[in-house]
Amino acid sequence: MDINLLFKIAGIGILVAVLYQVLVKAGREDQAMMTTLARSNYCFNNCYKRNSKFI
């Protein structure tokens, strides 16, 4: 696995974690949950599928 890919995933994870905390503190738990789901979908589509030899 390429190290740049790991840094991209970690960077997105940190950004989403901060955004999640901001949204929870603002009382928008539903939008915070949708943010984490969008991140999971993004990582699956862009990171795992591109590097999988079986898909």
N, CA, C and O atoms as CSV, one atom per row, in Angstrom:
chain,resi,resn,atom,element,x,y,z
A,1,MET,N,N,0.846,-1.173,0.000
A,1,MET,CA,C,0.000,0.000,0.000
A,1,MET,C,C,0.895,1.241,0.000
A,1,MET,O,O,1.890,1.310,0.722
A,2,ASP,N,N,0.531,2.182,-0.798
A,2,ASP,CA,C,1.315,3.405,-0.944
A,2,ASP,C,C,1.165,4.291,0.289
A,2,ASP,O,O,0.069,4.424,0.832
A,3,ILE,N,N,2.256,4.891,0.727
A,3,ILE,CA,C,2.243,5.750,1.909
A,3,ILE,C,C,1.410,7.007,1.682
A,3,ILE,O,O,0.795,7.516,2.619
A,4,ASN,N,N,1.382,7.515,0.452
A,4,ASN,CA,C,0.571,8.698,0.159
A,4,ASN,C,C,-0.904,8.413,0.356
A,4,ASN,O,O,-1.648,9.283,0.810
A,5,LEU,N,N,-1.334,7.213,0.024
A,5,LEU,CA,C,-2.732,6.826,0.234
A,5,LEU,C,C,-3.074,6.832,1.713
A,5,LEU,O,O,-4.153,7.277,2.105
A,6,LEU,N,N,-2.154,6.337,2.534
A,6,LEU,CA,C,-2.392,6.337,3.981
A,6,LEU,C,C,-2.501,7.759,4.526
A,6,LEU,O,O,-3.338,8.034,5.386
A,7,PHE,N,N,-1.655,8.662,4.026
A,7,PHE,CA,C,-1.726,10.051,4.473
A,7,PHE,C,C,-3.028,10.709,4.038
A,7,PHE,O,O,-3.594,11.507,4.785
A,8,LYS,N,N,-3.509,10.389,2.846
A,8,LYS,CA,C,-4.782,10.948,2.377
A,8,LYS,C,C,-5.935,10.468,3.249
A,8,LYS,O,O,-6.793,11.260,3.638
A,9,ILE,N,N,-5.959,9.179,3.554
A,9,ILE,CA,C,-7.023,8.636,4.397
A,9,ILE,C,C,-6.962,9.249,5.794
A,9,ILE,O,O,-7.994,9.601,6.365
A,10,ALA,N,N,-5.756,9.378,6.343
A,10,ALA,CA,C,-5.602,9.966,7.679
A,10,ALA,C,C,-6.026,11.431,7.678
A,10,ALA,O,O,-6.677,11.888,8.618
A,11,GLY,N,N,-5.665,12.162,6.639
A,11,GLY,CA,C,-6.044,13.577,6.560
A,11,GLY,C,C,-7.546,13.766,6.483
A,11,GLY,O,O,-8.107,14.639,7.145
A,12,ILE,N,N,-8.188,12.950,5.678
A,12,ILE,CA,C,-9.648,13.025,5.579
A,12,ILE,C,C,-10.282,12.643,6.907
A,12,ILE,O,O,-11.267,13.249,7.331
A,13,GLY,N,N,-9.716,11.638,7.560
A,13,GLY,CA,C,-10.244,11.217,8.857
A,13,GLY,C,C,-10.157,12.304,9.906
A,13,GLY,O,O,-11.102,12.509,10.667
A,14,ILE,N,N,-9.040,13.000,9.957
A,14,ILE,CA,C,-8.865,14.091,10.924
A,14,ILE,C,C,-9.827,15.226,10.624
A,14,ILE,O,O,-10.444,15.776,11.537
A,15,LEU,N,N,-9.960,15.577,9.363
A,15,LEU,CA,C,-10.883,16.643,8.972
A,15,LEU,C,C,-12.319,16.303,9.351
A,15,LEU,O,O,-13.040,17.148,9.881
A,16,VAL,N,N,-12.733,15.077,9.082
A,16,VAL,CA,C,-14.102,14.664,9.391
A,16,VAL,C,C,-14.313,14.599,10.898
A,16,VAL,O,O,-15.394,14.934,11.381
A,17,ALA,N,N,-13.301,14.174,11.648
A,17,ALA,CA,C,-13.438,14.125,13.105
A,17,ALA,C,C,-13.656,15.511,13.689
A,17,ALA,O,O,-14.478,15.685,14.589
A,18,VAL,N,N,-12.930,16.491,13.186
A,18,VAL,CA,C,-13.099,17.873,13.658
A,18,VAL,C,C,-14.478,18.395,13.272
A,18,VAL,O,O,-15.165,19.010,14.087
A,19,LEU,N,N,-14.877,18.152,12.037
A,19,LEU,CA,C,-16.192,18.596,11.582
A,19,LEU,C,C,-17.306,17.927,12.375
A,19,LEU,O,O,-18.306,18.564,12.704
A,20,TYR,N,N,-17.137,16.647,12.681
A,20,TYR,CA,C,-18.117,15.915,13.482
A,20,TYR,C,C,-18.277,16.561,14.862
A,20,TYR,O,O,-19.397,16.773,15.326
A,21,GLN,N,N,-17.164,16.868,15.507
A,21,GLN,CA,C,-17.227,17.480,16.831
A,21,GLN,C,C,-17.888,18.855,16.791
A,21,GLN,O,O,-18.659,19.196,17.688
A,22,VAL,N,N,-17.597,19.637,15.770
A,22,VAL,CA,C,-18.214,20.958,15.630
A,22,VAL,C,C,-19.721,20.821,15.454
A,22,VAL,O,O,-20.490,21.555,16.074
A,23,LEU,N,N,-20.143,19.891,14.617
A,23,LEU,CA,C,-21.575,19.711,14.382
A,23,LEU,C,C,-22.297,19.187,15.622
A,23,LEU,O,O,-23.425,19.598,15.896
A,24,VAL,N,N,-21.672,18.295,16.369
A,24,VAL,CA,C,-22.295,17.780,17.598
A,24,VAL,C,C,-22.444,18.897,18.628
A,24,VAL,O,O,-23.481,19.011,19.281
A,25,LYS,N,N,-21.408,19.718,18.769
A,25,LYS,CA,C,-21.478,20.834,19.727
A,25,LYS,C,C,-22.540,21.853,19.315
A,25,LYS,O,O,-23.104,22.540,20.167
A,26,ALA,N,N,-22.811,21.951,18.024
A,26,ALA,CA,C,-23.825,22.882,17.537
A,26,ALA,C,C,-25.228,22.279,17.611
A,26,ALA,O,O,-26.209,22.939,17.267
A,27,GLY,N,N,-25.321,21.037,18.055
A,27,GLY,CA,C,-26.631,20.401,18.193
A,27,GLY,C,C,-27.150,19.785,16.903
A,27,GLY,O,O,-28.354,19.567,16.770
A,28,ARG,N,N,-26.294,19.509,15.979
A,28,ARG,CA,C,-26.698,18.942,14.688
A,28,ARG,C,C,-26.158,17.523,14.553
A,28,ARG,O,O,-25.329,17.237,13.689
A,29,GLU,N,N,-26.643,16.642,15.423
A,29,GLU,CA,C,-26.157,15.271,15.456
A,29,GLU,C,C,-26.485,14.502,14.180
A,29,GLU,O,O,-25.706,13.654,13.744
A,30,ASP,N,N,-27.634,14.799,13.585
A,30,ASP,CA,C,-28.014,14.093,12.362
A,30,ASP,C,C,-27.081,14.437,11.206
A,30,ASP,O,O,-26.713,13.558,10.426
A,31,GLN,N,N,-26.699,15.689,11.089
A,31,GLN,CA,C,-25.767,16.073,10.031
A,31,GLN,C,C,-24.358,15.566,10.320
A,31,GLN,O,O,-23.603,15.268,9.394
A,32,ALA,N,N,-24.002,15.466,11.593
A,32,ALA,CA,C,-22.703,14.903,11.956
A,32,ALA,C,C,-22.629,13.437,11.540
A,32,ALA,O,O,-21.599,12.984,11.040
A,33,MET,N,N,-23.703,12.702,11.744
A,33,MET,CA,C,-23.722,11.302,11.347
A,33,MET,C,C,-23.643,11.161,9.831
A,33,MET,O,O,-22.955,10.272,9.329
A,34,MET,N,N,-24.334,12.025,9.101
A,34,MET,CA,C,-24.270,11.975,7.638
A,34,MET,C,C,-22.858,12.306,7.141
A,34,MET,O,O,-22.426,11.783,6.115
A,35,THR,N,N,-22.149,13.160,7.855
A,35,THR,CA,C,-20.770,13.489,7.487
A,35,THR,C,C,-19.877,12.266,7.602
A,35,THR,O,O,-19.053,12.011,6.723
A,36,THR,N,N,-20.034,11.505,8.683
A,36,THR,CA,C,-19.206,10.314,8.844
A,36,THR,C,C,-19.569,9.248,7.812
A,36,THR,O,O,-18.695,8.524,7.335
A,37,LEU,N,N,-20.832,9.150,7.473
A,37,LEU,CA,C,-21.231,8.184,6.446
A,37,LEU,C,C,-20.684,8.581,5.079
A,37,LEU,O,O,-20.269,7.722,4.301
A,38,ALA,N,N,-20.682,9.876,4.788
A,38,ALA,CA,C,-20.140,10.347,3.508
A,38,ALA,C,C,-18.642,10.071,3.432
A,38,ALA,O,O,-18.131,9.726,2.367
A,39,ARG,N,N,-17.942,10.217,4.537
A,39,ARG,CA,C,-16.511,9.918,4.560
A,39,ARG,C,C,-16.260,8.439,4.304
A,39,ARG,O,O,-15.359,8.082,3.546
A,40,SER,N,N,-17.044,7.588,4.925
A,40,SER,CA,C,-16.877,6.158,4.721
A,40,SER,C,C,-17.108,5.794,3.265
A,40,SER,O,O,-16.365,5.000,2.688
A,41,ASN,N,N,-18.130,6.371,2.684
A,41,ASN,CA,C,-18.431,6.112,1.284
A,41,ASN,C,C,-17.307,6.613,0.386
A,41,ASN,O,O,-16.918,5.931,-0.562
A,42,TYR,N,N,-16.790,7.786,0.673
A,42,TYR,CA,C,-15.693,8.351,-0.119
A,42,TYR,C,C,-14.455,7.455,-0.063
A,42,TYR,O,O,-13.847,7.149,-1.089
A,43,CYS,N,N,-14.098,7.046,1.141
A,43,CYS,CA,C,-12.904,6.207,1.280
A,43,CYS,C,C,-13.083,4.867,0.583
A,43,CYS,O,O,-12.149,4.361,-0.040
A,44,PHE,N,N,-14.257,4.297,0.680
A,44,PHE,CA,C,-14.483,3.018,0.011
A,44,PHE,C,C,-14.393,3.177,-1.495
A,44,PHE,O,O,-13.713,2.397,-2.163
A,45,ASN,N,N,-15.061,4.165,-2.026
A,45,ASN,CA,C,-15.095,4.335,-3.479
A,45,ASN,C,C,-13.750,4.740,-4.061
A,45,ASN,O,O,-13.356,4.226,-5.108
A,46,ASN,N,N,-13.044,5.645,-3.410
A,46,ASN,CA,C,-11.826,6.185,-3.997
A,46,ASN,C,C,-10.555,5.469,-3.574
A,46,ASN,O,O,-9.588,5.449,-4.335
A,47,CYS,N,N,-10.527,4.897,-2.414
A,47,CYS,CA,C,-9.288,4.305,-1.926
A,47,CYS,C,C,-9.251,2.800,-2.120
A,47,CYS,O,O,-8.282,2.271,-2.664
A,48,TYR,N,N,-10.273,2.114,-1.690
A,48,TYR,CA,C,-10.236,0.657,-1.713
A,48,TYR,C,C,-10.468,0.085,-3.102
A,48,TYR,O,O,-9.784,-0.855,-3.508
A,49,LYS,N,N,-11.410,0.632,-3.823
A,49,LYS,CA,C,-11.709,0.092,-5.146
A,49,LYS,C,C,-10.562,0.293,-6.126
A,49,LYS,O,O,-10.315,-0.574,-6.964
A,50,ARG,N,N,-9.867,1.399,-6.041
A,50,ARG,CA,C,-8.762,1.662,-6.964
A,50,ARG,C,C,-7.586,0.731,-6.728
A,50,ARG,O,O,-6.842,0.413,-7.656
A,51,ASN,N,N,-7.417,0.295,-5.490
A,51,ASN,CA,C,-6.253,-0.516,-5.150
A,51,ASN,C,C,-6.571,-1.999,-5.030
A,51,ASN,O,O,-5.695,-2.792,-4.687
A,52,SER,N,N,-7.779,-2.374,-5.301
A,52,SER,CA,C,-8.148,-3.784,-5.213
A,52,SER,C,C,-7.986,-4.449,-6.567
A,52,SER,O,O,-8.404,-3.905,-7.589
A,53,LYS,N,N,-7.394,-5.599,-6.572
A,53,LYS,CA,C,-7.204,-6.328,-7.819
A,53,LYS,C,C,-8.423,-7.180,-8.154
A,53,LYS,O,O,-8.540,-7.684,-9.271
A,54,PHE,N,N,-9.312,-7.340,-7.214
A,54,PHE,CA,C,-10.471,-8.212,-7.414
A,54,PHE,C,C,-11.707,-7.485,-7.889
A,54,PHE,O,O,-12.637,-8.112,-8.397
A,55,ILE,N,N,-11.734,-6.171,-7.734
A,55,ILE,CA,C,-12.931,-5.414,-8.132
A,55,ILE,C,C,-12.713,-4.817,-9.493
A,55,ILE,O,O,-13.596,-4.139,-10.019
